Amino acid sequence: MDQLSSTAMPHAHSQVGKDGDVEWEGLYTACTSLDCNGLERECSDCGHLDRVARLTQSFASQMFASGTEESKSAAEWGYLNGIWHDLDKFAPEWQRYLQGKVDPHIDEVLGKVDHSSAGAQFAVEKHFLGHLLGYTIAGLHSGLLDGTSNGDCQADRLREQL
């Protein structure tokens, strides 16, 4: 598929395949396959957010001894970070941007398309410790921000109109 359909499910990334066609990675699918660990790109049931959530859940839980309350809590935090990290990519602006770019990360580095502020704002709104989640989500591509200094800071990102 060379173009992203306006009626298609949202996508997270695109890349040029070996045959020269553009391949699209779905953004979210809520994969429920029992045979899937969610980490294989070839799994058509898993979108980008599903895969990242499962990866961050796994990485976070491994920081503590298996089966402990700390490991379980870290897994929950890791999952939320992964599932919310690219919420801005549901926006029509991101989908248009993605359609126009073969490699969307070229302009992301320059800050032309913000796709982490919405996830940070959502975390703050929905979770009683959301500010902690928001720091990691907002810092996805730019690095961790300080809280309130002049310039680019967490407080500004949370006030940003999307």
N, C-alpha and C positions, 0 to 999 in steps of 0.2 A: 504494500500500500504506500504510494508516494505522497499522498496528501492526507492530512488529518480531517476527517469529516466533521462538519459542524454538529452532527447528531451523534457522533461517537462518544464513548465514555472518555472522561478526561485522561490525559496522558502526563507522565512525569518526565520522560526523556525521549529523545530520538537518537538514532545512530545510523550511519550508512553501513548496510550489510555487505557481505562479500560479493554479492551480485550487483551492487550499486544502488539497490533500492533502499529507501528509508524504512527502518524498523522502529516501531513505536512501542514503548513500555507503558502499560496501563498504570494509572495512578493508584487506584484502590479497587479491590475486588471483594474484600471480606472472605478470603479463602477459608473454606470449612472442610477441605479434603483431609481425611484422617491419614492418608498415605503420604501427605506432603509435609515437609518440614519448613516450607515457605522460603527456602533459601536458593532454590534453583530458578534461574531466569527462564528456563524452558517451561516451567509450570504455568500453564495458561490460566490457572485459577488464582494466581497470586499477582497482585499489583505491587508497585514500588513501596507504598506505605506498609503493606502487609509484610514484605520481605525485610524492610529496615526495622520494623517493630519487633519482628521475631529475632533478628540479629542483635539489636540493642538489649532486648530482654535476656537473651542468652549471655551476652558479654557481661551485663550488669550482675546477673545472678552468680556468675563465676568469681566475682570478687570476694565472696563469702563461702563458708563451708556449705556443701550441698545439703539441702533439706532444712536449713536453719531459717528462723524468722527473718533474719537479715537478708538471706539469699532470696527469699520469697518477696520481701519488700523491694529489694533492688530490682528484681525481675519486673515487678509492676511499674516501677519508675522508668525502667528502660523501655518497656513496651509503650508507655504513654509518650515518652520522648520520640520514639520512632514513628508512632502512628500520627503524631501531630506536627512533625518537623517540616512538612511541605504542604501545609493546608492552603497556603496562598496559590498553589498550583491548580486548585479548583477554579480559580478566577478566570473569566473569559479572556482577560488581558494576557495572562500567562499562556493560555492555550493558543492565542493568536501569535504571541511571541515564539512559542515553541514551533508552531507550524512554519514560521518564517526562517527558522534556524536549523541547520543540520546538527550543529554542536551548540546547544544552549548555554553551556558553561563558559564560553568565550566572553560573552557580554555580562554574565553574572558577576564575574570577577571585577568588572568595572562598575558594578552596582546599578546597572540599568534596569533590572527587574528584581524587586524585592519579593522573595518567596519564603521568608521565615518570620516576619512580623505577625502575621495572622495567627500562626501556631503559638507564638509566645503570648499574644493577647488572649487567645482561647484558653491556654493553660492557666493564666492568671484569673480569668473569669470563672473557670469550671472546677478548679482544684484548690483546696484550702492552703496548700503549699505551692501553688502555681507559679509564684515568683521564682522559685528555685528551678522549676522546669523551664520557665520562660527564658532564663539566662542561657541555658544550653541550646534551646531552640533558636533564639535570636542570634546566638553566636555561631550558628551552623557554618557559614561561609566567611564571616568577618572576624571571628575570634570572640572571646568573651568580652562583654562590655562592662564598664564600671556602672555604678548605680545612678549617680546624679550629676556628674561633672558637666562642664560646658562642652559642647560638641556632641559627637555621637555617643549616646549613653542609653542604658536600658530604659530609663524613664521616658525619653523621647520616642523610642521604638514602640513603647506601649501606648503612647498617645497618638501615634501616626494613624491617619485616616486611611482606610483601605477601600 
